[in-house]
Amino acid sequence: DQPVRILAHSMGGLVVRAAFAHDPGLWERIVARDGGRLVMMGTPNHGAHLMVQTLFGLSDTIRMLARLDTRHAMPEVLKIIGAFQGAINLLPAPDFVDTGGYAGEPFYRADEWERLATFNNDFWFGKRLCGRPSAAALDATRNIWKGLADAAWMRHKPERLHYVYGKADATPCGLMEQRRPDGSTLNLLIAETPFGDGSVTWRSGKLSAIPTDNCWLMPVDHTGLANTPKYFGDIDALLEGRQPALKRLPQTRGEEATSAAVRTRRAGPPPGWPGEDEAILNILGSHPEVGEAPVPKATLKVRVAARDLRFVHVPVLCGHYRDDPIAGAEWAIDSCLVNGALTHRKQLGIHSGELGGATIVLMPRSIEERKRQTGRGAVVVGLGPMGKLGAAGVTEAVRAGVLRYLLHAGDRYGEECALQPEQVSATAPLALPLASVLIGSNSAAQLEIAESVKAVVLGVLFANRDFNRSRAARGEREVRVTRLELIELYLDTAISAAHAVRKLEHMLERELQQVDTQLEAASELHFGMGMRQRLYMGSGGSYWPRLQVTDADRDGTECDEDCYVPRISNPIPPHILTRILKVYGCGGDQPDTPPLTGFDLPPDTRPARKLRFTYMGEKARAESVSPVRQPGAVETLIDETLGSYASTQYTPGGGFGNTLFQLLVPLEFKSAARKTDRLMLVVDRMTANLPWELLETDGAPMVLKTRMVRQF
């Protein structure tokens, strides 16, 4: 039931036409399925005069082949090719007249080949050159073209047929005899037209059954039609029935048939000894592209360094979760690179943790650092709440942070250039270095190393594009990050990151085209000071796993506490409600009616029915919603146990802590709770009243063997 889509290049289109002519119902069965199509590219539907010139030793391809063949002379090469029936089948069709009025019929007479050979004398390759086809081969070719002439199948759904034409400066369209003044033939000349792809003329490719709107022009030569990655998307579009970005074939209005559309020339000297790539292109009928010098693109150099970030002399980018303390790589940056500037900002309440925010610290630079284009600093990007970060979030966070870095650095370093104009021009593009940790790969974000590398690099690329697009509109100097170094302390992770960097150019091919940037990805891992090796991947020394316990019925809206709707919200005062119920016969004084209770309780005191547990470890994240089988039972147990005399005194073997552990903690979290040696407990208004520190694991309260910090 799958659609059959055929892409036929050059002679492959003739093979497809022969198959449809042999089985007239084949095309109908193909187009009966939704999506079935035929796309021909450079198919010589009426043959090609290129083969005529080849058999006379005049085409560039055959002259290159004879130049490379050190065992056979040109006459021997032509004799070999003249015996190939497949080559003879490409002769112009008997009833075809090519551009400039050159007909194919004369080449189906064996005596015509003999006659023309007498005039084909070449200074470099010899006299009377001709790969003479046999009369039987010519008759077989005539019959093939007669069979292909039956194109009745094309009348069925012709809109499913497409033809892609190529474009070259000169395409063989005939053979012309050079005359002496007395009218006798002197030599053979090559006739060429600009209306073709270098091998097949547009006139030869045309089929009247193919709609004009389905004839497309691709500005490449015959070989490049199916070999140019730039146009692969257009080929996919044609095969899938979408509109390509190609232009339609221009209407020539008959000028193809005039002699003005043709120029003639003598065959040139044999080419010089080519290189391997040039030889392959020439044999395939193409030529090396000689275009205009490309406009240099902006470049981003990316490499991975196994080193301690405390020895980095450029600004370092890292992430910071909302309501998280300064720890891990951020702590090392704060204490060793920026002299506690991050701690100072956190104490002032301006340290960013929200997604899209960033904190920028650029330390003063010495003269030597300015000359080296270095300088310590920190770019701390907000990652939002822990546990909800993905690859797209990392990219957006890095983009926002690098935008602020470009803005601050452009102003700061621009002032330095103004103070010392002899150092660098104030109008020259400002190239900035940046280092970064692998954001999200060593936290609850659960990103693979390759995902983290890709996300960070994408964020830098997008920031460069957006920042300089706005500056260009104002006529200001260009400022961009041109060197990105990914820092990793441990060798095993650095090696994985280096492998990911080597694949970046392929992974980001589409994005690099969008931002018009060239990526120079390092193929080797750089080693720096402080690099460490490890036998296993343990937890970081300053990282505290988070266990978030919240009321599952209330934490799904992500709004502030004051926006929650209480479970019990009674606008009528209790004494008024009691009197109303008594008036209507539903009060507590009616016989056989239970007394009304609960009117004196404040709203929102009903126990939680479900608890949401979210564990965010250093390398993983797990979540579970645990229903409380007996709502209120835990609260009652706590009130009875802790509400008595000496309730703060712990009694070993009492079973209170173990009971809480079994009632509250889901099975999938029990093992993690026993193993961790530190834990940050994040609670909300409902779960903060529970004594989590008294939970017993292996016979002892959790707080005695696990360092615990509450966060509300």
C-alpha positions in Angstrom: 0.0 0.0 0.0 3.0 2.3 0.1 3.4 4.8 -2.8 6.0 4.2 -5.5 8.0 7.3 -6.3 10.5 7.0 -9.1 13.5 9.4 -9.5 15.1 8.7 -12.9 18.3 10.5 -13.9 19.6 10.6 -17.4 19.3 7.3 -19.2 17.4 5.9 -16.2 14.4 7.8 -17.5 14.6 5.8 -20.8 14.7 2.6 -18.8 11.5 3.6 -16.9 9.8 4.6 -20.2 10.7 1.2 -21.7 9.2 -0.5 -18.7 5.9 1.4 -19.0 5.8 0.7 -22.8 6.4 -3.0 -22.2 3.7 -3.1 -19.5 1.0 -0.5 -20.3 -0.8 -1.0 -17.0 2.3 -0.5 -14.8 1.9 3.3 -14.7 -1.8 3.0 -13.9 -1.0 0.8 -10.9 1.6 3.2 -9.7 -0.6 6.3 -9.8 -3.5 4.4 -8.3 -1.7 4.7 -5.0 -1.8 8.1 -3.5 1.7 9.7 -3.9 2.9 7.6 -6.9 5.0 9.9 -9.2 7.8 9.9 -11.8 10.5 12.6 -11.7 12.9 12.6 -14.6 16.1 14.6 -14.4 18.2 15.3 -17.6 16.7 12.3 -19.4 17.5 12.3 -23.2 14.0 11.5 -24.3 15.0 11.9 -27.9 18.6 10.9 -27.7 21.7 13.1 -27.5 24.2 14.4 -30.0 26.8 14.1 -27.3 27.0 10.4 -28.2 27.6 11.3 -31.9 30.5 13.6 -30.9 31.8 10.9 -28.6 32.0 8.3 -31.3 33.9 10.7 -33.5 36.4 11.4 -30.7 35.3 15.1 -30.4 33.7 15.3 -26.9 35.6 16.4 -23.9 34.8 13.2 -22.1 36.3 10.8 -24.7 39.4 13.0 -25.1 39.9 12.9 -21.3 39.4 9.2 -21.3 41.9 8.7 -24.1 44.4 10.9 -22.3 44.2 8.8 -19.2 44.3 5.4 -21.0 48.0 4.7 -21.4 47.4 1.3 -23.1 45.0 2.2 -25.9 45.2 4.9 -28.5 42.1 6.9 -29.5 41.1 4.7 -32.4 41.1 1.7 -30.1 39.1 3.5 -27.5 36.5 4.5 -30.1 36.3 1.0 -31.5 35.5 -0.3 -28.0 32.8 2.2 -27.4 31.3 1.7 -30.8 30.7 -1.9 -29.9 28.6 -1.0 -26.8 24.9 -1.3 -27.7 24.0 0.8 -24.7 26.1 3.7 -26.1 24.6 3.4 -29.6 21.1 3.5 -28.0 21.7 7.1 -27.0 22.0 8.3 -30.5 19.4 11.0 -31.5 16.1 9.4 -32.4 15.6 9.0 -36.2 12.7 11.5 -36.3 14.2 14.0 -33.9 15.6 17.4 -35.0 17.7 19.0 -32.3 18.4 22.7 -31.6 19.7 24.5 -34.7 18.0 22.0 -37.1 20.4 19.1 -36.7 18.6 15.9 -37.5 19.2 12.4 -36.1 18.2 10.4 -39.2 21.6 10.5 -41.1 23.3 8.7 -38.3 21.3 5.5 -38.9 23.1 4.9 -42.1 26.4 3.0 -41.8 27.7 4.6 -45.0 27.2 8.1 -43.4 29.6 7.1 -40.6 32.2 6.0 -43.1 31.8 9.2 -45.1 32.2 11.6 -42.1 35.1 9.6 -40.8 37.2 10.5 -43.9 37.1 14.1 -42.9 37.7 13.6 -39.1 41.4 14.2 -38.9 42.7 15.2 -35.5 46.2 16.7 -35.0 46.6 15.1 -31.6 44.8 11.7 -31.9 45.1 10.7 -35.5 43.2 10.6 -38.8 39.8 9.1 -39.8 38.7 8.8 -36.2 35.4 7.1 -35.7 33.8 4.4 -33.5 31.8 2.9 -36.4 28.5 1.3 -35.1 27.4 -1.8 -37.0 24.3 -1.8 -39.1 22.7 -4.3 -36.7 23.3 -2.0 -33.8 21.8 0.9 -35.7 18.7 -1.1 -36.6 18.3 -2.2 -32.9 18.5 1.4 -31.8 15.9 2.5 -34.4 13.5 -0.2 -33.1 14.1 1.0 -29.5 13.1 4.5 -30.3 10.1 3.2 -32.2 8.9 1.3 -29.1 9.5 4.3 -26.9 7.4 6.5 -29.2 4.2 4.9 -27.8 3.5 7.3 -24.9 -0.2 6.4 -24.4 0.5 5.7 -20.7 1.5 9.4 -20.2 -2.0 10.5 -20.9 -3.2 8.9 -17.6 -2.7 11.4 -14.8 0.1 13.5 -16.5 0.1 15.8 -13.5 2.1 13.0 -11.7 5.0 13.5 -14.3 7.8 16.0 -13.6 10.9 16.8 -15.6 13.9 18.7 -14.1 16.2 20.4 -16.7 19.8 21.4 -16.0 21.8 24.4 -17.2 25.3 24.6 -18.7 27.1 27.1 -20.9 27.3 24.7 -23.9 25.5 21.5 -24.8 26.3 19.4 -27.9 23.3 19.6 -30.4 24.8 18.4 -33.7 27.7 17.9 -36.0 28.6 20.4 -38.7 30.9 20.0 -41.7 33.4 22.7 -42.2 33.5 23.7 -45.9 36.3 24.8 -48.2 35.7 27.7 -50.6 35.0 25.2 -53.3 32.3 23.5 -51.2 34.2 20.4 -50.3 34.3 19.2 -46.6 37.4 20.2 -44.7 36.7 18.9 -41.2 34.1 18.3 -38.6 32.9 20.9 -36.2 31.1 20.6 -32.9 27.7 22.4 -32.7 26.7 23.6 -29.2 23.8 25.4 -27.7 23.2 27.2 -24.4 19.8 25.5 -24.1 20.9 22.4 -22.3 22.6 20.8 -19.3 26.0 20.1 -20.9 24.9 16.6 -22.1 21.2 16.8 -23.0 19.5 19.7 -24.8 16.3 21.0 -23.5 14.6 20.1 -26.8 15.7 16.5 -26.4 14.3 16.3 -22.9 10.9 17.7 -23.7 7.8 15.4 -23.9 4.5 17.0 -25.0 2.6 14.9 -22.4 4.3 16.5 -19.4 2.5 19.7 -18.4 4.4 22.9 -18.8 3.9 23.7 -15.1 5.7 20.5 -14.2 8.9 21.4 -16.1 11.5 22.8 -13.7 14.9 24.3 -14.1 17.8 23.5 -11.7 20.9 25.7 -12.4 23.4 22.9 -12.4 24.9 20.7 -15.1 23.9 17.2 -16.1 25.9 15.4 -13.4 24.9 17.9 -10.7 21.2 17.4 -11.2 21.1 14.5 -8.7 24.4 15.3 -7.0 23.9 18.7 -5.5 22.9 18.7 -1.8 21.6 22.2 -2.0 18.7 21.0 -4.1 18.0 17.7 -2.3 15.0 19.3 -0.5 13.5 20.4 -3.9 13.8 16.8 -5.2 12.0 15.6 -2.0 9.3 18.1 -2.6 8.7 16.9 -6.2 8.6 13.3 -5.1 6.2 14.1 -2.3 3.9 16.3 -4.3 5.0 19.6 -2.7 5.9 22.9 -4.4 9.7 23.1 -4.9 11.7 26.3 -4.7 12.9 25.7 -8.3 12.0 28.0 -11.1 10.0 26.7 -14.1 11.7 26.2 -17.4 11.6 29.5 -19.3 9.8 29.6 -22.6 12.3 30.1 -25.4 9.7 31.1 -28.0 11.3 29.2 -30.9 14.8 30.6 -30.7 16.2 27.1 -30.0 15.4 26.2 -33.6 17.4 29.1 -35.1 21.0 29.0 -36.0 21.6 32.0 -33.7 21.1 29.6 -30.8 24.1 27.5 -31.9 27.8 28.1 -32.1 30.4 25.8 -33.7 34.0 25.1 -32.8 36.9 22.8 -33.5 37.7 20.2 -30.9 40.3 21.5 -28.5 43.7 20.0 -27.6 43.9 17.1 -25.1 43.5 18.3 -21.6 46.4 18.3 -19.1 46.9 15.5 -16.7 43.9 16.0 -14.3 43.6 15.3 -10.6 41.5 12.4 -9.4 38.4 14.6 -8.7 38.6 16.5 -11.9 39.0 13.2 -13.9 35.9 11.7 -12.3 33.9 14.9 -13.0 35.0 15.0 -16.7 34.3 11.3 -17.3 30.9 11.8 -15.9 30.3 14.7 -18.2 30.7 17.5 -15.6 33.3 20.2 -14.9 34.8 21.5 -11.7 32.8 24.5 -10.5 34.6 27.8 -10.8 32.4 30.4 -9.1 32.8 33.7 -7.4 34.8 33.8 -4.3 32.4 33.1 -1.4 31.6 35.8 1.1 33.4 34.7 4.3 30.9 33.5 6.9 31.1 34.2 10.6 32.9 31.4 12.3 32.4 29.8 15.7 35.2 27.6 16.9 34.2 24.9 19.4 36.4 22.6 21.3 36.3 20.5 24.5 38.9 20.9 27.3 39.4 18.4 30.1 40.5 20.9 32.8 39.5 22.5 36.1 37.5 25.6 35.4 39.3 27.4 38.2 42.2 27.8 35.8 40.1 29.3 33.0 41.0 32.9 31.9 37.8 33.7 30.0 34.2 34.2 31.2 32.6 30.8 32.1 28.9 30.1 31.5 27.0 27.9 33.9 23.4 27.4 35.0 21.4 28.2 38.2 18.1 26.8 39.2 15.4 28.9 40.8 15.7 29.0 44.7 18.9 26.9 44.5 22.0 27.7 46.5 25.3 28.5 44.9 26.9 25.1 44.6 29.0 22.9 42.3 30.6 24.6 39.3 28.9 27.9 40.1 30.5 27.8 43.6 34.0 27.3 42.0 33.4 30.2 39.6 32.2 32.4 42.4 35.0 31.7 44.8 38.0 31.4 42.4 37.1 33.5 39.4 34.9 36.5 40.4 35.9 37.0 44.0 32.4 36.2 45.5 30.5 38.5 43.2 27.8 35.9 42.7 27.3 35.4 46.4 27.0 39.2 46.8 24.3 39.3 44.1 22.4 36.5 45.7 22.5 38.3 49.1 21.1 41.4 47.4 18.3 39.3 45.9 19.3 40.0 42.3 20.9 36.6 41.4 18.8 35.2 38.5 17.3 31.8 38.5 14.3 32.2 36.3 14.5 30.8 32.8 15.5 33.6 30.5 17.3 35.6 33.1 21.1 35.8 33.6 23.7 37.3 35.8 26.9 38.7 34.2 30.1 39.4 36.0 33.1 40.7 34.0 36.3 41.3 36.1 38.6 44.2 35.3 41.2 43.2 32.7 44.9 44.0 32.8 46.9 45.2 29.8 48.2 41.7 29.3 44.7 40.2 29.3 43.6 42.8 26.8 46.4 41.9 24.4 45.6 38.2 24.9 41.9 38.9 24.5 41.2 37.1 27.8 39.6 38.1 31.0 37.9 36.3 33.8 34.1 36.5 34.4 30.9 34.6 34.9 27.8 34.2 32.8 25.2 32.5 35.0 22.0 31.7 33.2 18.6 31.0 34.9 17.3 27.5 34.4 13.9 27.9 36.1 12.6 25.3 38.6 14.7 22.2 39.0 13.4 19.1 37.3 11.6 20.8 34.4 14.6 21.7 32.2 14.9 20.1 28.7 17.2 20.6 25.8 15.1 23.4 24.3 15.2 25.1 27.7 19.0 24.9 27.9 19.2 26.5 24.4 16.9 29.3 25.4 18.7 29.9 28.7 22.1 30.0 26.9 20.8 32.3 24.2 19.4 34.7 26.8 22.7 34.6 28.8 25.0 35.1 25.9 22.9 38.0 24.6 23.5 39.8 27.9 27.2 38.8 27.8 27.5 40.3 24.3 25.8 43.5 25.5 28.0 43.9 28.6 31.2 42.9 26.8 30.5 45.2 23.9 30.1 48.1 26.2 33.0 47.2 28.5 35.5 46.3 25.9 34.4 49.2 23.6 35.4 51.6 26.4 38.8 49.9 26.6 39.3 50.4 22.9 38.4 54.0 23.2 40.9 54.5 26.0 43.6 52.7 24.0 42.9 53.2 20.4 46.3 51.9 19.3 45.4 48.4 20.6 42.5 47.7 18.2 40.1 49.7 16.0 36.9 50.8 17.7 35.0 49.8 14.5 36.5 46.4 13.9 34.3 43.4 14.8 34.7 42.4 18.4 35.5 38.7 18.8 34.8 37.3 22.2 35.8 34.0 23.9 33.5 32.0 26.1 33.8 28.9 28.2 30.9 26.8 29.3 30.2 23.8 31.5 27.9 21.0 30.1 24.6 22.5 31.3 22.0 20.0 32.1 24.2 16.9 31.8 25.1 16.7 35.5 21.7 17.5 37.1 18.1 16.5 37.2 17.6 17.6 33.6 18.6 14.1 32.4 20.3 15.4 29.3 22.7 13.2 27.5 26.2 14.7 27.0 25.6 15.0 23.2 22.3 16.8 23.9 23.9 19.2 26.3 26.7 20.0 23.8 24.2 20.6 21.0 22.0 22.8 23.2 24.8 25.0 24.4 26.3 25.5 20.9 22.8 26.3 19.5 22.2 28.9 22.2 25.5 30.6 21.3 24.7 30.5 17.6 21.2 32.0 18.1 22.5 34.7 20.4 25.2 35.8 17.9 22.6 36.0 15.1 20.0 37.9 17.1 22.4 40.3 18.7 24.2 41.3 15.5 21.0 41.5 13.5 19.8 44.3 15.7 23.2 46.0 15.8 23.4 45.9 12.0 20.1 47.7 11.8 21.6 50.5 13.9 24.9 50.6 12.1 26.9 49.5 15.1 30.0 47.3 15.2 29.6 43.6 15.2 30.1 41.7 18.5 30.0 37.9 18.6 31.3 34.9 20.4 33.9 33.3 18.1 35.5 30.8 20.4 33.5 28.4 22.6 35.4 26.0 25.0 33.3 23.3 26.7 34.9 22.6 30.1 34.7 19.3 31.9 36.7 18.2 34.9 36.6 14.5 34.5 38.3 12.8 31.5 35.6 10.2 30.7 32.9 12.8 30.3 35.3 15.1 28.4 36.0 12.3 25.9 32.3 11.8 25.3 31.8 15.5 24.8 34.7 15.7 22.3 33.1 12.9 20.3 29.8 14.9 20.3 31.6 18.0 19.1 33.1 16.2 16.1 29.6 15.4 15.0 28.2 18.9 15.5 28.6 20.1 11.9 26.5 17.3 10.6 24.0 17.5 13.5 23.5 21.3 13.1 23.7 21.5 9.3 20.2 23.1 8.9 20.7 25.4 11.9 24.1 26.6 10.6 22.5 27.5 7.3 19.8 29.5 9.1 22.3 31.5 11.1 24.7 31.8 8.2 27.7 30.6 10.3 30.5 28.3 9.7 31.3 25.9 12.6 34.9 24.8 13.2 34.6 21.8 15.5 37.8 20.6 17.0 38.7 17.0 16.2 40.9 16.5 19.3 40.4 16.8 23.0 42.4 19.6 24.7 44.0 18.8 28.1 44.4 21.6 30.7 45.4 22.0 34.3 43.4 20.2 37.0 42.0 17.4 34.8 40.9 14.4 36.8 40.3 10.7 36.1 37.8 8.5 38.0 37.0 4.8 38.1 33.3 5.4 38.6 30.8 8.2 38.3 30.0 9.2 41.9 28.0 12.1 43.2 29.6 15.6 43.3 31.0 16.8 46.6 28.8 19.9 46.7 25.6 18.6 45.2 22.5 18.0 47.3 19.7 15.8 45.8 16.2 17.2 46.1 13.2 15.4 47.3 10.1 17.5 46.6 6.9 16.5 48.4 3.8 18.4 47.6 0.1 18.1 47.7 -0.7 16.5 44.3 -4.1 18.2 44.1 -2.6 21.6 44.4 0.8 21.8 42.7 -0.3 21.4 39.1 -1.2 24.9 38.3 2.2 26.5 38.9 0.7 29.5 40.5 1.3 31.4 43.7 -0.1 30.2 47.0 -2.8 32.9 47.1 -4.3 31.7 43.8 -5.2 28.3 45.0 -8.9 27.6 45.7 -9.5 26.2 49.2 -11.1 22.8 49.4 -13.7 24.2 51.8 -14.9 27.7 50.9 -18.1 28.5 52.7 -19.2 32.2 52.3 -22.0 31.7 54.9 -20.9 32.0 58.6 -21.4 28.8 60.5 -24.1 30.2 63.0 -26.1 31.6 60.1 -25.9 28.3 58.2 -27.1 26.4 61.3 -30.2 28.7 61.7 -31.0 28.4 58.0 -30.9 24.6 58.2 -33.1 24.6 61.3 -35.7 26.7 59.6 -35.9 24.3 56.6 -36.1 21.2 58.8 -32.6 20.0 58.3 -31.0 21.2 61.5 -29.4 19.2 64.2 -32.5 19.2 66.5 -34.6 17.2 64.1 -35.3 13.6 65.1 -33.2 10.9 63.4 -30.8 13.5 62.0 -27.1 13.5 62.9 -25.8 16.7 64.4 -24.1 19.1 62.0 -20.3 19.4 62.6 -17.4 21.1 61.0 -18.8 24.6 60.9 -16.3 25.9 63.4 -13.3 24.6 61.4 -11.3 27.1 59.2 -11.2 26.5 55.5 -8.5 24.4 53.9 -7.7 22.1 56.8 -8.8 18.9 55.0 -5.8 16.4 54.9 -4.2 15.8 51.5 -5.6 12.9 49.5 -2.5 12.4 47.3 1.1 13.3 47.7 3.5 14.0 44.8 7.1 12.9 45.3 9.7 14.2 42.9 13.3 13.0 43.4 15.9 15.0 41.5 19.3 13.4 41.8 22.6 14.4 40.3 22.0 12.2 37.2 18.4 11.3 37.3 14.9 12.5 38.0 11.9 10.3 39.2 8.4 11.2 40.0 5.5 9.4 41.6 2.0 10.3 42.9 1.1 8.3 46.0 -2.5 8.2 47.1 -3.0 8.4 50.9 -5.2 5.3 51.6 -6.6 6.8 54.8 -6.7 10.6 54.6 -6.1 12.1 58.0 -4.7 8.9 59.6 -1.1 10.2 59.4 -2.2 13.6 60.9 -4.1 11.8 63.7 -1.1 9.6 64.5 1.2 12.6 64.6 -1.1 14.6 66.9 -1.5 11.6 69.3 2.2 10.9 69.4 3.7 14.4 69.4 0.9 16.0 71.4 1.6 14.2 74.6 4.1 14.9 77.5 7.7 14.9 76.4 6.7 14.6 72.8 10.1 15.9 71.6 12.0 13.0 73.2 12.8 10.3 70.8 12.1 6.7 72.0 14.1 4.0 70.2 12.0 1.1 69.2 8.7 3.0 69.5 7.9 2.4 65.9 6.6 5.9 65.2 9.3 6.8 62.7 9.1 3.5 60.9 5.3 3.7 60.7 5.6 7.1 59.1 8.2 5.9 56.7 6.0 3.0 55.5 2.9 5.2 55.3 4.3 8.2 53.5 7.2 7.2 51.3 6.4 5.3 48.0 8.1 2.0 47.4 10.2 3.4 44.5 11.7 6.0 46.8 12.5 3.9 49.8 15.8 2.7 48.4 17.0 6.2 47.4 16.1 7.6 50.9 18.1 4.9 52.6 21.2 5.4 50.4 21.6 9.2 50.2 23.9 10.9 52.7 22.5 14.3 52.1 19.1 15.5 51.1 17.3 18.8 50.5 13.6 18.4 51.3 11.3 20.7 49.4 7.8 21.0 50.9 4.7 23.1 50.4 2.2 24.5 52.9 0.4 21.1 53.2 3.4 18.8 53.6 5.5 21.1 55.7 3.5 20.1 58.9 4.7 16.5 58.6 7.8 15.5 60.7 9.9 14.1 57.8 13.1 14.3 59.9 11.7 11.6 62.2 11.3 9.0 59.4 13.1 5.9 60.4 15.3 4.0 57.9 17.1 0.9 59.1 16.1 1.5 62.8 17.3 5.0 63.2 15.7 8.4 62.4 16.7 9.7 59.0 18.0 12.9 60.4 20.7 11.2 62.4 22.5 9.7 59.4 21.4 11.9 56.6 22.1 15.6 56.4 18.8 17.3 55.7 17.8 20.8 54.8 14.2 21.9 54.5 13.2 24.3 51.7 9.7 25.7 51.7 
